[in-house]
């Protein structure tokens, strides 16, 4: 199914949650001198225009990144993410929003490596164009493929440095994506048990969405962290995304403390009509 285009949703509340956490995870991996890989199974187009094209149709960024743009009271970790977005908008106006690949490009060092997969041919072409333009201006070794990230992941694990962040965020338009996420993680952990895996998922009223966190909690890992942000009440007709979540396998030990500071703020600022709320769970196994 290739109808999904992330440009419609660029910079919305779900992107804020996902990319704020991505910045924290990459920052953690970069604290050590040893190189690491960043693997993105559903990379999208890489960067999105907010003042033209798809993003203007619903202007979802207005209830996401735009609500943080001028604030000066953000927790430090959240301010770090917003500052990164501002770096690719040097004139101070919110016109471009970076997807997860360009956020990673800003944070990777010259010795780190990036592997990007995008199945949609149009978005894959735009992704390669965006990297060719070198929008953020930081060179590193990047390989991009027009391919199914779920299928490609198996061949990459374990990466040579035995350190990596794997981001898995399919569109979930096909309900089989939920089971493909679980299967990919189960297989990935067999090959690379110590990797940091971050899964994004939409909060929907459909059963597959509600059941996914519970399925991920059963995977054989030493520790996991689950955070979800709801920004509005569930609709009476049962349709629509009312929030999103991130489930992290083998999270850095500092992540829980950072999220305890940031999530109440995000729920307050991004919540609509006072409906903002969050879930934060952490478990460490023996």
Secondary structure as a PSIPRED ss2 file (coil, helix, strand):
# PSIPRED VFORMAT (PSIPRED V4.0)

   1 X C   1.000  0.000  0.000
   2 X C   1.000  0.000  0.000
   3 X C   1.000  0.000  0.000
   4 X C   1.000  0.000  0.000
   5 X C   1.000  0.000  0.000
   6 X H   0.000  1.000  0.000
   7 X H   0.000  1.000  0.000
   8 X H   0.000  1.000  0.000
   9 X H   0.000  1.000  0.000
  10 X C   1.000  0.000  0.000
  11 X C   1.000  0.000  0.000
  12 X C   1.000  0.000  0.000
  13 X H   0.000  1.000  0.000
  14 X H   0.000  1.000  0.000
  15 X H   0.000  1.000  0.000
  16 X H   0.000  1.000  0.000
  17 X H   0.000  1.000  0.000
  18 X H   0.000  1.000  0.000
  19 X H   0.000  1.000  0.000
  20 X H   0.000  1.000  0.000
  21 X H   0.000  1.000  0.000
  22 X H   0.000  1.000  0.000
  23 X H   0.000  1.000  0.000
  24 X H   0.000  1.000  0.000
  25 X H   0.000  1.000  0.000
  26 X H   0.000  1.000  0.000
  27 X H   0.000  1.000  0.000
  28 X H   0.000  1.000  0.000
  29 X H   0.000  1.000  0.000
  30 X C   1.000  0.000  0.000
  31 X C   1.000  0.000  0.000
  32 X C   1.000  0.000  0.000
  33 X C   1.000  0.000  0.000
  34 X C   1.000  0.000  0.000
  35 X C   1.000  0.000  0.000
  36 X C   1.000  0.000  0.000
  37 X E   0.000  0.000  1.000
  38 X E   0.000  0.000  1.000
  39 X E   0.000  0.000  1.000
  40 X E   0.000  0.000  1.000
  41 X C   1.000  0.000  0.000
  42 X C   1.000  0.000  0.000
  43 X C   1.000  0.000  0.000
  44 X C   1.000  0.000  0.000
  45 X C   1.000  0.000  0.000
  46 X C   1.000  0.000  0.000
  47 X E   0.000  0.000  1.000
  48 X E   0.000  0.000  1.000
  49 X E   0.000  0.000  1.000
  50 X C   1.000  0.000  0.000
  51 X C   1.000  0.000  0.000
  52 X C   1.000  0.000  0.000
  53 X C   1.000  0.000  0.000
  54 X C   1.000  0.000  0.000
  55 X H   0.000  1.000  0.000
  56 X H   0.000  1.000  0.000
  57 X H   0.000  1.000  0.000
  58 X H   0.000  1.000  0.000
  59 X C   1.000  0.000  0.000
  60 X H   0.000  1.000  0.000
  61 X H   0.000  1.000  0.000
  62 X H   0.000  1.000  0.000
  63 X H   0.000  1.000  0.000
  64 X C   1.000  0.000  0.000
  65 X H   0.000  1.000  0.000
  66 X H   0.000  1.000  0.000
  67 X H   0.000  1.000  0.000
  68 X C   1.000  0.000  0.000
  69 X C   1.000  0.000  0.000
  70 X C   1.000  0.000  0.000
  71 X C   1.000  0.000  0.000
  72 X C   1.000  0.000  0.000
  73 X C   1.000  0.000  0.000
  74 X C   1.000  0.000  0.000
  75 X C   1.000  0.000  0.000
  76 X H   0.000  1.000  0.000
  77 X H   0.000  1.000  0.000
  78 X H   0.000  1.000  0.000
  79 X H   0.000  1.000  0.000
  80 X H   0.000  1.000  0.000
  81 X H   0.000  1.000  0.000
  82 X H   0.000  1.000  0.000
  83 X H   0.000  1.000  0.000
  84 X H   0.000  1.000  0.000
  85 X H   0.000  1.000  0.000
  86 X H   0.000  1.000  0.000
  87 X H   0.000  1.000  0.000
  88 X C   1.000  0.000  0.000
  89 X C   1.000  0.000  0.000
  90 X C   1.000  0.000  0.000
  91 X C   1.000  0.000  0.000
  92 X C   1.000  0.000  0.000
  93 X C   1.000  0.000  0.000
  94 X C   1.000  0.000  0.000
  95 X C   1.000  0.000  0.000
  96 X E   0.000  0.000  1.000
  97 X E   0.000  0.000  1.000
  98 X E   0.000  0.000  1.000
  99 X C   1.000  0.000  0.000
 100 X H   0.000  1.000  0.000
 101 X H   0.000  1.000  0.000
 102 X H   0.000  1.000  0.000
 103 X H   0.000  1.000  0.000
 104 X H   0.000  1.000  0.000
 105 X H   0.000  1.000  0.000
 106 X H   0.000  1.000  0.000
 107 X H   0.000  1.000  0.000
 108 X C   1.000  0.000  0.000
 109 X C   1.000  0.000  0.000
 110 X C   1.000  0.000  0.000
 111 X C   1.000  0.000  0.000
 112 X C   1.000  0.000  0.000
 113 X E   0.000  0.000  1.000
 114 X E   0.000  0.000  1.000
 115 X E   0.000  0.000  1.000
 116 X E   0.000  0.000  1.000
 117 X E   0.000  0.000  1.000
 118 X C   1.000  0.000  0.000
 119 X C   1.000  0.000  0.000
 120 X C   1.000  0.000  0.000
 121 X H   0.000  1.000  0.000
 122 X H   0.000  1.000  0.000
 123 X H   0.000  1.000  0.000
 124 X H   0.000  1.000  0.000
 125 X H   0.000  1.000  0.000
 126 X H   0.000  1.000  0.000
 127 X H   0.000  1.000  0.000
 128 X H   0.000  1.000  0.000
 129 X H   0.000  1.000  0.000
 130 X H   0.000  1.000  0.000
 131 X H   0.000  1.000  0.000
 132 X H   0.000  1.000  0.000
 133 X H   0.000  1.000  0.000
 134 X C   1.000  0.000  0.000
 135 X C   1.000  0.000  0.000
 136 X C   1.000  0.000  0.000
 137 X C   1.000  0.000  0.000
 138 X C   1.000  0.000  0.000
 139 X C   1.000  0.000  0.000
 140 X C   1.000  0.000  0.000
 141 X E   0.000  0.000  1.000
 142 X E   0.000  0.000  1.000
 143 X E   0.000  0.000  1.000
 144 X E   0.000  0.000  1.000
 145 X E   0.000  0.000  1.000
 146 X C   1.000  0.000  0.000
 147 X C   1.000  0.000  0.000
 148 X C   1.000  0.000  0.000
 149 X H   0.000  1.000  0.000
 150 X H   0.000  1.000  0.000
 151 X H   0.000  1.000  0.000
 152 X H   0.000  1.000  0.000
 153 X H   0.000  1.000  0.000
 154 X H   0.000  1.000  0.000
 155 X H   0.000  1.000  0.000
 156 X H   0.000  1.000  0.000
 157 X C   1.000  0.000  0.000
 158 X C   1.000  0.000  0.000
 159 X C   1.000  0.000  0.000
 160 X C   1.000  0.000  0.000
 161 X C   1.000  0.000  0.000
 162 X C   1.000  0.000  0.000
 163 X C   1.000  0.000  0.000
 164 X E   0.000  0.000  1.000
 165 X E   0.000  0.000  1.000
 166 X E   0.000  0.000  1.000
 167 X E   0.000  0.000  1.000
 168 X E   0.000  0.000  1.000
 169 X C   1.000  0.000  0.000
 170 X C   1.000  0.000  0.000
 171 X C   1.000  0.000  0.000
 172 X C   1.000  0.000  0.000
 173 X C   1.000  0.000  0.000
 174 X C   1.000  0.000  0.000
 175 X C   1.000  0.000  0.000
 176 X H   0.000  1.000  0.000
 177 X H   0.000  1.000  0.000
 178 X H   0.000  1.000  0.000
 179 X H   0.000  1.000  0.000
 180 X H   0.000  1.000  0.000
 181 X H   0.000  1.000  0.000
 182 X H   0.000  1.000  0.000
 183 X H   0.000  1.000  0.000
 184 X H   0.000  1.000  0.000
 185 X H   0.000  1.000  0.000
 186 X H   0.000  1.000  0.000
 187 X H   0.000  1.000  0.000
 188 X H   0.000  1.000  0.000
 189 X H   0.000  1.000  0.000
 190 X H   0.000  1.000  0.000
 191 X H   0.000  1.000  0.000
 192 X C   1.000  0.000  0.000
 193 X C   1.000  0.000  0.000
 194 X C   1.000  0.000  0.000
 195 X C   1.000  0.000  0.000
 196 X E   0.000  0.000  1.000
 197 X E   0.000  0.000  1.000
 198 X E   0.000  0.000  1.000
 199 X E   0.000  0.000  1.000
 200 X E   0.000  0.000  1.000
 201 X E   0.000  0.000  1.000
 202 X E   0.000  0.000  1.000
 203 X E   0.000  0.000  1.000
 204 X C   1.000  0.000  0.000
 205 X C   1.000  0.000  0.000
 206 X C   1.000  0.000  0.000
 207 X H   0.000  1.000  0.000
 208 X H   0.000  1.000  0.000
 209 X H   0.000  1.000  0.000
 210 X H   0.000  1.000  0.000
 211 X H   0.000  1.000  0.000
 212 X H   0.000  1.000  0.000
 213 X H   0.000  1.000  0.000
 214 X H   0.000  1.000  0.000
 215 X H   0.000  1.000  0.000
 216 X H   0.000  1.000  0.000
 217 X H   0.000  1.000  0.000
 218 X C   1.000  0.000  0.000
 219 X C   1.000  0.000  0.000
 220 X C   1.000  0.000  0.000
 221 X C   1.000  0.000  0.000
 222 X C   1.000  0.000  0.000
 223 X E   0.000  0.000  1.000
 224 X E   0.000  0.000  1.000
 225 X E   0.000  0.000  1.000
 226 X E   0.000  0.000  1.000
 227 X E   0.000  0.000  1.000
 228 X E   0.000  0.000  1.000
 229 X E   0.000  0.000  1.000
 230 X E   0.000  0.000  1.000
 231 X C   1.000  0.000  0.000
 232 X C   1.000  0.000  0.000
 233 X C   1.000  0.000  0.000
 234 X C   1.000  0.000  0.000
 235 X C   1.000  0.000  0.000
 236 X C   1.000  0.000  0.000
 237 X C   1.000  0.000  0.000
 238 X C   1.000  0.000  0.000
 239 X C   1.000  0.000  0.000
 240 X C   1.000  0.000  0.000
 241 X C   1.000  0.000  0.000
 242 X C   1.000  0.000  0.000
 243 X E   0.000  0.000  1.000
 244 X E   0.000  0.000  1.000
 245 X E   0.000  0.000  1.000
 246 X E   0.000  0.000  1.000
 247 X E   0.000  0.000  1.000
 248 X E   0.000  0.000  1.000
 249 X E   0.000  0.000  1.000
 250 X C   1.000  0.000  0.000
 251 X C   1.000  0.000  0.000
 252 X C   1.000  0.000  0.000
 253 X C   1.000  0.000  0.000
 254 X C   1.000  0.000  0.000
 255 X H   0.000  1.000  0.000
 256 X H   0.000  1.000  0.000
 257 X H   0.000  1.000  0.000
 258 X H   0.000  1.000  0.000
 259 X H   0.000  1.000  0.000
 260 X H   0.000  1.000  0.000
 261 X H   0.000  1.000  0.000
 262 X H   0.000  1.000  0.000
 263 X H   0.000  1.000  0.000
 264 X H   0.000  1.000  0.000
 265 X H   0.000  1.000  0.000
 266 X H   0.000  1.000  0.000
 267 X H   0.000  1.000  0.000
 268 X H   0.000  1.000  0.000
 269 X H   0.000  1.000  0.000
 270 X H   0.000  1.000  0.000
 271 X C   1.000  0.000  0.000
 272 X C   1.000  0.000  0.000
 273 X C   1.000  0.000  0.000
 274 X C   1.000  0.000  0.000
 275 X C   1.000  0.000  0.000
 276 X C   1.000  0.000  0.000
 277 X E   0.000  0.000  1.000
 278 X E   0.000  0.000  1.000
 279 X E   0.000  0.000  1.000
 280 X E   0.000  0.000  1.000
 281 X E   0.000  0.000  1.000
 282 X E   0.000  0.000  1.000
 283 X E   0.000  0.000  1.000
 284 X E   0.000  0.000  1.000
 285 X C   1.000  0.000  0.000
 286 X C   1.000  0.000  0.000
